[in-house]
């Protein structure tokens, strides 16, 4: 009889360090796989020693590592695992693999490793993209095909929508032995590893880049779901048009700072949060595309009234007074009579903030052309992070990836099946009416390039890191926090005891004067009392989250729940895991079992029980201090060690020759 067991080596009582060992045993073989290899970030210290010992024992036996996405709390342990003997393949989506490479290189650089050593480490990893567009096992769509990786054991992926390339790993197996994969449909059992699940489109739609996450298949005979619980105790207020609400709030902040000639600093997480922010900033400040639905000033109406065919003709060859008089004709009544020599004197009370920015930008350009001076500085963006720039390029190249050719609809238009890019993005930027896929893709890339365009000098600076503790942002904070003409915008989760945590609480008025004197920000070699902060701090964190909340996590299980389902909760604090378990238990669904797996204990998927670890035999104890002085080759389940100075290619040729003999 075949069995599957899981050993959780991270993400139990923590929101970082995701790492799960999976054992698949048949009558004749035992296979080991690893799902994620995440580093702890500020937690998990009490389990580090045990985890390292277990992983050293199994690293050389692990055949394949499956990566859900490229955040360091899911991939940061990869270099150590390679040192401990792992020599198998690393499976991920194409986008995840590209992101992994830049994230790992940056991590190793921060650790102080020289470039040549980093390159040597990276070359040893055997990455394998599971969603290749051509060749063997060509990708046919999420959940549409399984790749066999062991006898009666296959793997597929679903979209998780946490960040670019993130996926749910879906395994299928059966308890009874069958020849090849001739398994009756009703005998397949399914295991889902969710990784991190992005917010659903229905309940809390805050970004327009990604499609929503995919739910587990409802018709699976029996499924086990290993699900994250980061926001397992958080229930967000359900409301409509959250994205437009976010854009309006961001527009208001930028407009206020623009009018007062203030600079803006936005600390961000380099992977995904930076890209979300840059798309939103472009959406706020662009004037090439006018969002007519949200504006009370319609260019088309003005053009119709003036008998002009385009906006350029409308403004052509007019004096300053004629330009201002023209605009006054079409602004609401309250603004009439405000004709003046400065554009900042025109009132816009009845316009949405994002539209006011666009109108001001256009008017300023026309008036500058007419009178040759500048009255308002419009926002341009500086990206103060090489890592963000590298990630931006990967987003541009991968967001237009699709699955198969576009399908022609009854109205003659085409439906493009993009892997990640949402229909909302196409609608927001007026791209959903394109009839030729190549034209649409080119226009999408053009917009993305504008979103991620780097300008050397700008009054809005986007910089890593998101919690304000490390990276280039630390030096920038030192300058901006003490400047009354600056604004700092927070855009993400702020862990306790970080600079971001102090700034968040400060902005929410949680500190009295004594607290402000006592609490200090650590900014490299200097410190800054909270009482010394002079800038304005805005907190938009509620609009930027890559995780589903409790309601969405419950729906992830309940909506497709038609057959027996077992849920194992990981990637969350103990409070969050317990709260989510209670919420799922209250659903009172038949055949729904929810477990809180324990750290470093086997969980038998078939029997649904925890099992004690086997006693390690003496001959399995290896002196890893000695082993690390050697290179190794993985051949047929064995690790062959040889001195570091030996030529690896020659060693492989020798082994191959011996095998033939």
C-alpha positions as CSV (number, residue, x, y, z in Angstrom):
1,X,0.0,0.0,0.0
2,X,1.3,3.5,-0.9
3,X,1.5,6.1,1.9
4,X,2.1,9.9,2.0
5,X,3.5,11.6,5.1
6,X,4.3,15.2,5.8
7,X,6.8,16.7,8.2
8,X,6.4,20.5,8.9
9,X,9.8,22.1,9.4
10,X,8.8,25.8,9.3
11,X,5.7,28.0,9.3
12,X,4.2,26.4,12.4
13,X,3.3,29.2,14.7
14,X,5.3,31.6,12.5
15,X,4.5,33.5,9.3
16,X,8.0,32.9,7.8
17,X,10.3,29.9,7.3
18,X,7.8,27.8,5.2
19,X,9.4,24.3,4.7
20,X,7.5,21.0,4.4
21,X,9.1,17.6,3.8
22,X,6.9,15.1,2.0
23,X,7.5,11.3,2.0
24,X,5.9,9.1,-0.7
25,X,6.4,5.4,-0.1
26,X,5.4,2.5,-2.3
27,X,6.0,-1.2,-1.8
28,X,9.3,-0.9,-3.6
29,X,10.5,2.7,-3.3
30,X,10.6,5.7,-1.0
31,X,10.7,9.2,-2.4
32,X,11.3,12.5,-0.6
33,X,10.2,16.0,-1.8
34,X,10.4,19.4,-0.2
35,X,7.7,22.1,-0.6
36,X,9.4,25.5,-0.1
37,X,12.7,26.2,1.6
38,X,12.0,29.4,3.5
39,X,14.3,31.3,5.9
40,X,12.9,32.6,9.2
41,X,12.7,36.4,9.4
42,X,12.8,37.6,13.0
43,X,11.2,34.5,14.5
44,X,11.6,30.7,14.8
45,X,14.9,30.8,16.6
46,X,13.8,28.1,19.0
47,X,13.4,25.6,16.1
48,X,16.5,26.5,14.1
49,X,18.8,23.8,15.5
50,X,16.2,21.0,15.2
51,X,15.3,22.0,11.7
52,X,18.9,22.2,10.5
53,X,19.6,18.7,12.0
54,X,16.5,17.2,10.2
55,X,17.2,18.8,6.9
56,X,20.9,17.7,7.0
57,X,19.6,14.2,7.4
58,X,17.2,14.3,4.5
59,X,18.8,16.9,2.1
60,X,20.7,14.3,0.0
61,X,17.5,12.2,-0.3
62,X,15.3,15.0,-1.6
63,X,14.6,14.4,-5.3
64,X,12.6,17.5,-6.1
65,X,11.9,20.8,-4.4
66,X,8.6,22.6,-5.2
67,X,8.6,26.4,-4.8
68,X,5.3,28.2,-4.4
69,X,6.7,31.7,-4.9
70,X,9.9,33.7,-4.7
71,X,9.7,35.5,-1.4
72,X,12.7,34.8,0.9
73,X,10.5,33.2,3.6
74,X,9.9,30.5,1.0
75,X,13.2,30.2,-0.8
76,X,15.9,31.7,1.5
77,X,17.2,28.3,2.7
78,X,18.1,27.0,-0.7
79,X,21.9,27.8,-0.5
80,X,22.2,26.0,2.9
81,X,20.3,23.0,1.5
82,X,22.7,22.7,-1.4
83,X,25.6,22.7,1.1
84,X,23.9,20.0,3.2
85,X,23.6,17.6,0.2
86,X,20.6,18.6,-1.9
87,X,21.3,18.1,-5.6
88,X,17.8,17.6,-7.0
89,X,15.7,19.7,-9.3
90,X,13.9,22.9,-8.2
91,X,10.4,23.1,-9.7
92,X,8.6,26.4,-10.1
93,X,6.8,28.5,-12.7
94,X,8.9,30.4,-15.2
95,X,8.3,33.7,-13.5
96,X,9.1,32.3,-10.1
97,X,12.4,30.9,-11.3
98,X,13.4,34.2,-12.8
99,X,12.5,36.0,-9.6
100,X,14.2,33.4,-7.4
101,X,17.5,34.0,-9.2
102,X,17.5,37.8,-8.5
103,X,16.2,37.4,-4.9
104,X,18.8,34.8,-4.0
105,X,21.6,36.7,-5.6
106,X,20.6,39.8,-3.7
107,X,20.4,37.8,-0.4
108,X,23.8,36.4,-0.9
109,X,25.2,39.8,-1.7
110,X,23.8,41.2,1.5
111,X,25.5,38.4,3.4
112,X,28.8,39.7,2.0
113,X,29.6,37.0,-0.5
114,X,31.8,38.1,-3.5
115,X,30.2,38.0,-7.0
116,X,32.3,35.1,-8.3
117,X,31.2,32.9,-5.3
118,X,27.5,33.9,-5.8
119,X,27.7,33.0,-9.5
120,X,29.3,29.6,-8.6
121,X,26.5,28.9,-6.1
122,X,23.7,29.9,-8.5
123,X,25.1,27.7,-11.3
124,X,24.7,24.6,-9.1
125,X,20.9,25.0,-8.8
126,X,18.9,22.9,-11.3
127,X,15.8,25.0,-12.0
128,X,12.9,23.5,-13.9
129,X,10.0,25.6,-15.2
130,X,6.7,23.6,-15.1
131,X,4.8,26.1,-17.4
132,X,7.1,26.0,-20.4
133,X,5.4,27.3,-23.6
134,X,6.9,24.7,-25.9
135,X,8.8,21.4,-25.9
136,X,8.2,18.5,-23.6
137,X,5.2,18.8,-21.3
138,X,4.1,22.0,-22.9
139,X,1.9,24.0,-20.5
140,X,-1.8,23.6,-21.3
141,X,-3.2,25.7,-18.4
142,X,-3.5,25.7,-14.7
143,X,-4.7,22.3,-13.3
144,X,-5.1,20.9,-16.8
145,X,-2.3,18.3,-16.8
146,X,-0.3,16.3,-14.4
147,X,3.4,15.4,-14.7
148,X,4.3,12.0,-13.3
149,X,7.2,12.3,-10.8
150,X,7.0,8.8,-9.2
151,X,4.9,5.6,-9.6
152,X,1.2,6.6,-9.3
153,X,2.2,10.0,-8.2
154,X,1.8,13.2,-10.2
155,X,1.9,17.0,-9.9
156,X,0.1,20.0,-11.3
157,X,-0.3,23.7,-10.4
158,X,-3.1,26.2,-9.8
159,X,-2.8,30.0,-9.7
160,X,-2.6,31.5,-6.2
161,X,-2.4,35.2,-7.1
162,X,-0.1,36.2,-4.2
163,X,2.7,37.6,-6.4
164,X,3.8,37.1,-10.0
165,X,4.4,33.4,-10.7
166,X,3.0,32.2,-7.4
167,X,1.2,28.9,-7.5
168,X,-0.6,26.2,-5.6
169,X,1.1,22.8,-5.9
170,X,-1.4,20.0,-6.5
171,X,-0.3,16.4,-6.1
172,X,-2.3,13.3,-6.8
173,X,-1.6,9.8,-5.5
174,X,-3.4,6.6,-4.7
175,X,-3.1,4.1,-1.9
176,X,-3.5,1.0,-4.0
177,X,-0.7,-0.1,-6.5
178,X,-1.6,0.2,-10.2
179,X,0.5,-0.4,-13.3
180,X,1.8,2.8,-14.6
181,X,-0.8,5.5,-14.1
182,X,-3.8,3.4,-15.0
183,X,-5.6,4.5,-11.8
184,X,-9.4,4.5,-11.7
185,X,-10.6,8.1,-11.3
186,X,-12.3,7.5,-8.0
187,X,-9.1,6.1,-6.4
188,X,-7.0,9.3,-6.9
189,X,-6.4,11.3,-3.7
190,X,-5.3,14.9,-3.9
191,X,-2.9,17.1,-1.9
192,X,-2.9,20.9,-2.2
193,X,-0.1,23.1,-0.9
194,X,-1.5,26.7,-1.2
195,X,1.7,28.6,-0.4
196,X,0.4,32.2,0.2
197,X,-3.1,32.9,-1.2
198,X,-3.8,36.4,-2.6
199,X,-7.0,38.3,-1.8
200,X,-10.1,37.2,-3.7
201,X,-11.5,39.4,-6.4
202,X,-15.0,39.5,-5.0
203,X,-14.5,40.4,-1.3
204,X,-11.5,42.8,-1.3
205,X,-10.2,43.8,-4.8
206,X,-7.3,46.1,-4.1
207,X,-5.0,45.5,-7.1
208,X,-5.6,45.3,-10.8
209,X,-2.5,43.4,-11.9
210,X,-3.5,39.8,-11.1
211,X,-6.4,37.5,-11.7
212,X,-8.0,36.0,-8.6
213,X,-6.8,32.8,-7.1
214,X,-8.1,29.5,-8.2
215,X,-10.1,27.3,-5.8
216,X,-9.4,23.5,-5.3
217,X,-11.4,21.3,-7.6
218,X,-14.8,20.5,-6.1
219,X,-15.0,17.1,-7.8
220,X,-11.8,15.6,-6.3
221,X,-12.9,12.3,-4.5
222,X,-10.7,13.2,-1.4
223,X,-8.4,16.1,-0.8
224,X,-6.0,17.3,1.8
225,X,-5.3,21.1,1.8
226,X,-2.2,22.5,3.4
227,X,-3.3,26.1,3.8
228,X,-1.7,29.3,5.0
229,X,-3.2,31.3,7.9
230,X,-1.3,34.6,7.9
231,X,-4.5,36.6,8.3
232,X,-6.4,33.7,9.9
233,X,-7.7,36.0,12.7
234,X,-8.3,39.1,10.5
235,X,-11.7,39.9,8.9
236,X,-11.6,42.9,6.6
237,X,-14.6,45.2,6.1
238,X,-16.3,44.1,3.0
239,X,-16.9,47.0,0.6
240,X,-17.2,47.7,-3.1
241,X,-14.8,49.6,-5.3
242,X,-11.8,49.3,-2.9
243,X,-9.4,49.8,-5.7
244,X,-10.9,53.1,-6.8
245,X,-11.1,54.0,-3.1
246,X,-7.3,53.4,-2.9
247,X,-6.5,55.4,-6.0
248,X,-8.6,58.3,-4.7
249,X,-6.8,58.3,-1.4
250,X,-3.4,58.0,-3.1
251,X,-4.4,60.8,-5.5
252,X,-5.4,63.1,-2.6
253,X,-2.1,62.6,-0.9
254,X,-0.1,63.3,-4.0
255,X,-2.2,66.3,-5.0
256,X,-1.8,67.9,-1.6
257,X,2.0,67.3,-1.7
258,X,2.2,68.6,-5.2
259,X,0.4,71.8,-4.4
260,X,2.8,72.4,-1.5
261,X,5.9,71.3,-3.4
262,X,6.6,68.5,-0.9
263,X,8.7,65.4,-1.5
264,X,7.4,61.9,-1.0
265,X,9.2,58.7,0.2
266,X,7.5,55.3,-0.2
267,X,9.3,52.4,1.5
268,X,8.2,49.1,-0.1
269,X,9.0,45.4,-0.3
270,X,11.0,45.0,-3.4
271,X,9.1,42.0,-4.8
272,X,5.5,42.8,-5.8
273,X,4.7,45.6,-3.4
274,X,7.0,47.9,-5.3
275,X,5.4,46.9,-8.6
276,X,1.8,47.4,-7.3
277,X,2.7,50.9,-6.0
278,X,4.3,51.9,-9.3
279,X,1.3,50.8,-11.3
280,X,-0.9,52.8,-8.9
281,X,1.3,55.9,-9.2
282,X,1.2,55.7,-12.9
283,X,-2.6,55.3,-12.8
284,X,-2.8,58.4,-10.7
285,X,-0.5,60.7,-12.6
286,X,-1.0,59.6,-16.2
287,X,-2.7,62.0,-18.5
288,X,-2.5,60.0,-21.8
289,X,-5.5,57.9,-20.8
290,X,-8.5,59.8,-19.4
291,X,-10.8,57.7,-17.2
292,X,-14.1,59.1,-18.3
293,X,-16.3,56.9,-16.0
294,X,-14.8,58.5,-12.8
295,X,-14.7,62.1,-14.0
296,X,-17.2,64.9,-14.1
297,X,-15.2,66.7,-16.7
298,X,-15.4,64.8,-20.0
299,X,-12.9,65.7,-22.7
300,X,-15.2,64.2,-25.3
301,X,-18.0,66.6,-24.2
302,X,-15.6,69.6,-24.5
303,X,-14.4,68.5,-27.9
304,X,-18.0,68.1,-29.1
305,X,-18.9,71.5,-27.9
306,X,-15.8,73.2,-29.4
307,X,-16.1,71.3,-32.7
308,X,-12.6,69.8,-32.3
309,X,-11.5,66.3,-33.2
310,X,-8.7,65.9,-30.6
311,X,-7.3,67.6,-27.4
312,X,-4.2,69.0,-29.2
313,X,-6.4,70.9,-31.6
314,X,-8.4,72.2,-28.6
315,X,-5.4,73.9,-27.1
316,X,-3.6,74.9,-30.3
317,X,-2.4,78.5,-30.7
318,X,-4.3,80.0,-27.7
319,X,-3.1,82.7,-25.3
320,X,-2.9,82.2,-21.6
321,X,-6.1,84.1,-21.0
322,X,-7.9,82.1,-23.7
323,X,-6.7,78.8,-22.2
324,X,-8.0,79.7,-18.7
325,X,-11.2,81.1,-20.1
326,X,-11.7,77.8,-22.1
327,X,-11.3,75.7,-19.0
328,X,-13.6,77.9,-16.9
329,X,-16.4,77.4,-19.4
330,X,-16.4,73.7,-18.6
331,X,-15.6,73.6,-14.9
332,X,-18.5,73.6,-12.4
333,X,-20.2,76.9,-11.5
334,X,-18.2,77.4,-8.3
335,X,-15.0,77.7,-10.3
336,X,-16.1,80.4,-12.7
337,X,-14.8,83.8,-12.0
338,X,-11.5,82.5,-10.8
339,X,-9.7,83.5,-13.9
340,X,-6.1,84.3,-12.8
341,X,-2.5,84.4,-13.9
342,X,-1.6,81.2,-12.0
343,X,-3.0,77.8,-12.8
344,X,-3.0,77.0,-9.0
345,X,-5.7,79.6,-8.7
346,X,-8.2,77.4,-10.6
347,X,-10.5,75.5,-8.2
348,X,-11.5,71.8,-8.7
349,X,-13.8,71.0,-5.9
350,X,-16.1,68.8,-8.0
351,X,-13.4,66.7,-9.6
352,X,-12.0,63.5,-8.2
353,X,-8.4,63.9,-7.1
354,X,-7.0,61.6,-9.8
355,X,-8.8,63.6,-12.5
356,X,-7.7,66.9,-11.0
357,X,-4.0,65.8,-11.3
358,X,-4.5,64.9,-14.9
359,X,-6.2,68.2,-15.7
360,X,-3.6,70.3,-13.9
361,X,-0.9,68.4,-15.7
362,X,-2.4,69.1,-19.1
363,X,-3.1,72.7,-18.3
364,X,0.3,73.3,-16.9
365,X,1.9,71.9,-20.0
366,X,-0.2,74.1,-22.2
367,X,0.4,77.2,-20.1
368,X,4.1,76.5,-19.9
369,X,4.2,76.4,-23.7
370,X,2.3,79.7,-23.9
371,X,4.2,81.8,-21.3
372,X,7.4,79.9,-20.9
373,X,7.4,79.6,-17.0
374,X,6.5,76.9,-14.5
375,X,4.1,77.3,-11.7
376,X,3.6,73.7,-10.5
377,X,6.0,70.8,-10.3
378,X,4.3,67.6,-11.3
379,X,5.4,64.3,-9.7
380,X,8.1,62.2,-11.3
381,X,9.3,58.9,-9.8
382,X,12.7,57.8,-8.7
383,X,13.3,54.1,-8.0
384,X,16.1,53.9,-5.4
385,X,16.8,50.2,-5.5
386,X,18.7,48.1,-8.1
387,X,16.7,45.0,-6.9
388,X,13.4,46.7,-7.7
389,X,14.6,47.6,-11.2
390,X,15.6,44.0,-11.9
391,X,12.2,42.7,-10.6
392,X,10.4,45.3,-12.8
393,X,12.0,43.9,-15.9
394,X,10.8,40.4,-15.0
395,X,7.2,41.7,-14.4
396,X,7.2,43.4,-17.8
397,X,8.4,40.2,-19.6
398,X,6.1,37.8,-17.7
399,X,2.8,39.6,-17.2
400,X,1.9,39.1,-20.9
401,X,2.5,35.4,-20.8
402,X,-0.6,33.5,-22.0
403,X,-1.9,30.0,-22.3
404,X,-2.6,29.0,-25.9
405,X,-3.9,31.2,-28.8
406,X,-6.7,33.8,-28.2
407,X,-10.3,32.5,-28.8
408,X,-12.7,34.4,-31.1
409,X,-16.0,35.4,-29.4
410,X,-19.4,35.8,-31.0
411,X,-19.0,39.6,-31.2
412,X,-15.8,39.2,-33.2
413,X,-13.5,40.2,-30.3
414,X,-10.8,37.9,-28.9
415,X,-10.5,36.5,-25.4
416,X,-6.8,36.3,-24.3
417,X,-6.1,33.8,-21.7
418,X,-3.3,35.5,-19.8
419,X,-1.7,33.5,-17.0
420,X,-1.7,36.2,-14.5
421,X,-2.8,39.6,-15.9
422,X,-6.4,40.5,-14.9
423,X,-9.3,41.8,-17.1
424,X,-9.5,44.7,-14.7
425,X,-6.0,45.9,-15.8
426,X,-7.1,45.7,-19.5
427,X,-10.3,47.7,-18.7
428,X,-8.5,50.3,-16.6
429,X,-6.1,51.1,-19.4
430,X,-8.7,50.7,-22.2
431,X,-7.1,47.6,-23.7
432,X,-9.9,45.2,-23.7
433,X,-11.2,46.2,-27.1
434,X,-8.1,45.2,-29.0
435,X,-8.7,42.6,-31.6
436,X,-5.2,41.4,-32.4
437,X,-3.3,39.7,-29.6
438,X,0.1,41.1,-30.7
439,X,-1.1,44.7,-30.7
440,X,-2.6,44.2,-27.2
441,X,0.5,42.7,-25.8
442,X,2.7,45.4,-27.2
443,X,0.4,48.1,-25.7
444,X,0.4,46.3,-22.3
445,X,4.2,46.2,-22.3
446,X,4.3,49.9,-23.2
447,X,2.1,50.7,-20.3
448,X,4.1,48.5,-17.9
449,X,7.3,50.2,-19.1
450,X,5.8,53.5,-18.3
451,X,4.7,52.2,-14.9
452,X,8.2,51.0,-14.1
453,X,10.1,53.7,-15.8
454,X,13.1,54.9,-13.8
455,X,13.8,58.6,-13.6
456,X,17.0,59.8,-12.0
457,X,15.5,62.8,-10.3
458,X,11.9,62.8,-9.0
459,X,9.9,64.1,-6.1
460,X,8.4,60.7,-5.4
461,X,11.0,58.1,-4.3
462,X,10.2,54.4,-4.1
463,X,12.8,52.4,-2.2
464,X,13.3,49.1,-0.4
465,X,12.7,47.9,2.3
466,X,9.1,47.9,3.3
467,X,9.6,47.7,7.1
468,X,12.1,50.6,7.0
469,X,14.9,48.6,8.7
470,X,17.3,47.8,5.9
471,X,18.5,48.8,2.4
472,X,18.7,52.2,0.7
473,X,15.5,53.4,2.4
474,X,17.3,53.8,5.8
475,X,19.5,56.7,4.6
476,X,16.5,58.3,2.8
477,X,14.4,58.1,6.0
478,X,17.1,59.9,7.9
479,X,16.7,62.8,5.5
480,X,12.9,62.8,5.0
481,X,11.7,62.1,8.6
482,X,13.4,65.3,9.9
483,X,12.1,67.4,7.0
484,X,8.7,69.2,7.4
485,X,8.4,69.4,3.7
486,X,8.4,65.6,3.2
487,X,5.8,62.9,3.4
488,X,6.4,59.2,4.1
489,X,3.8,56.7,2.9
490,X,3.7,53.3,4.5
491,X,2.3,50.5,2.3
492,X,2.6,47.2,4.1
493,X,2.7,44.9,7.1
494,X,5.0,46.3,9.9
495,X,6.4,43.6,12.2
496,X,6.9,44.4,15.8
497,X,10.2,46.0,16.8
498,X,10.8,47.4,13.3
499,X,11.2,51.1,12.3
500,X,8.0,50.7,10.3
501,X,6.1,49.5,13.4
502,X,7.1,52.6,15.3
503,X,6.2,54.9,12.4
504,X,2.8,53.1,12.0
505,X,1.9,53.6,15.6
506,X,3.2,57.2,15.5
507,X,1.0,58.0,12.6
508,X,-2.0,56.5,14.4
509,X,-1.4,58.6,17.5
510,X,-0.6,55.7,19.8
511,X,2.3,57.4,21.6
512,X,2.2,60.2,24.2
513,X,5.0,62.7,24.5
514,X,7.0,60.5,26.9
515,X,6.7,57.6,24.5
516,X,8.0,59.8,21.7
517,X,11.0,60.7,23.7
518,X,11.8,57.1,24.7
519,X,11.2,55.4,21.4
520,X,13.9,55.7,18.8
521,X,14.3,54.8,15.2
522,X,17.5,52.9,14.3
523,X,18.8,54.5,11.0
524,X,22.1,52.9,10.3
525,X,24.7,54.6,12.4
526,X,22.3,57.2,13.8
527,X,19.1,57.2,15.9
528,X,16.1,59.5,15.7
529,X,13.6,60.0,18.5
530,X,10.0,59.9,17.5
531,X,9.7,63.4,19.0
532,X,12.2,64.6,16.3
533,X,10.0,63.6,13.4
534,X,8.9,66.6,11.4
535,X,7.5,65.0,8.2
536,X,3.9,63.9,7.6
537,X,3.3,60.1,7.7
538,X,0.5,58.5,5.7
539,X,-0.5,54.8,6.1
540,X,-2.0,53.1,3.1
541,X,-1.2,49.6,4.4
542,X,-4.8,48.4,4.5
543,X,-5.0,48.8,0.7
544,X,-1.8,46.7,0.0
545,X,-2.0,43.1,1.1
546,X,-0.9,40.0,-0.8
547,X,-2.9,37.7,1.6
548,X,-6.5,36.5,1.8
549,X,-8.2,37.3,5.1
550,X,-10.2,34.8,7.3
551,X,-13.4,35.0,5.3
552,X,-11.6,34.4,2.0
553,X,-9.6,31.5,3.5
554,X,-12.8,29.9,4.8
555,X,-14.4,30.3,1.4
556,X,-11.3,28.7,-0.2
557,X,-12.2,25.5,1.6
558,X,-16.0,25.8,1.8
559,X,-16.9,26.9,-1.7
560,X,-15.5,23.8,-3.5
561,X,-16.3,21.5,-0.5
562,X,-18.4,18.6,-1.9
563,X,-16.2,15.6,-0.9
564,X,-14.1,14.6,2.1
565,X,-11.6,17.4,2.9
566,X,-8.8,17.5,5.4
567,X,-7.2,20.9,6.2
568,X,-3.8,21.4,7.7
569,X,-3.1,25.0,8.8
570,X,0.4,26.4,8.6
571,X,2.2,29.8,7.9
572,X,0.6,31.7,10.7
573,X,0.9,32.5,14.4
574,X,-0.7,30.2,16.9
575,X,-3.4,32.7,17.5
576,X,-4.1,33.0,13.8
577,X,-4.1,29.3,13.2
578,X,-6.5,28.6,16.1
579,X,-8.8,31.4,15.1
580,X,-9.0,30.1,11.5
581,X,-9.6,26.5,12.8
582,X,-12.5,27.8,14.9
583,X,-14.0,29.6,11.9
584,X,-13.7,26.5,9.7
585,X,-15.1,24.2,12.5
586,X,-18.2,26.5,12.8
587,X,-19.0,25.7,9.2
588,X,-20.1,22.3,10.4
589,X,-19.6,20.7,7.1
590,X,-19.8,16.9,6.7
591,X,-16.4,15.2,6.2
592,X,-14.4,18.4,6.9
593,X,-11.5,17.8,9.3
594,X,-9.2,20.6,10.4
595,X,-5.8,20.0,12.0
596,X,-3.0,22.2,13.5
597,X,0.0,20.2,12.5
598,X,3.0,20.1,14.9
599,X,6.5,21.1,14.2
600,X,8.9,18.2,13.2
601,X,6.2,15.5,13.5
602,X,5.1,13.2,10.7
603,X,1.5,13.6,9.7
604,X,0.1,10.5,7.8
605,X,-2.2,11.9,5.1
606,X,-4.0,8.5,4.7
607,X,-4.7,7.8,8.4
608,X,-4.9,11.5,9.3
609,X,-2.8,11.0,12.4
610,X,0.5,12.3,13.8
611,X,3.2,9.7,14.0
612,X,6.4,9.5,16.0
613,X,9.7,9.7,14.1
614,X,11.6,6.6,13.6
615,X,14.8,6.0,15.7
616,X,17.8,7.1,13.8
617,X,20.4,4.4,13.4
618,X,24.1,5.2,14.2
619,X,25.2,4.6,10.7
620,X,22.9,7.4,9.5
621,X,24.7,10.0,11.6
622,X,27.1,11.9,9.4
623,X,29.9,14.4,10.3
624,X,28.7,17.3,8.2
625,X,31.6,19.5,9.2
626,X,33.8,17.0,7.3
627,X,31.3,16.5,4.4
628,X,31.3,20.3,3.7
629,X,34.9,20.1,2.7
630,X,34.0,18.0,-0.3
631,X,31.9,18.3,-3.5
632,X,29.3,15.7,-4.2
633,X,27.5,14.1,-7.2
634,X,24.0,12.7,-6.8
635,X,23.7,9.4,-8.8
636,X,20.8,6.9,-8.5
637,X,19.9,8.0,-5.0
638,X,23.5,8.1,-3.8
639,X,25.8,11.0,-2.9
640,X,29.4,10.4,-4.0
641,X,31.8,12.8,-2.3
642,X,35.2,13.8,-3.7
643,X,37.8,16.5,-2.7
644,X,37.0,20.1,-3.7
645,X,40.0,20.3,-6.1
646,X,38.8,17.5,-8.3
647,X,37.2,18.1,-11.7
648,X,33.5,17.4,-11.5
649,X,33.1,16.6,-15.2
650,X,35.9,14.0,-15.0
651,X,34.3,12.5,-11.9
652,X,31.0,12.2,-13.7
653,X,32.7,10.5,-16.7
654,X,34.4,8.0,-14.4
655,X,31.1,7.2,-12.7
656,X,29.3,6.8,-16.0
657,X,32.1,4.5,-17.2
658,X,31.8,2.4,-14.1
659,X,28.0,2.1,-14.5
660,X,28.4,0.9,-18.1
661,X,30.9,-1.8,-16.9
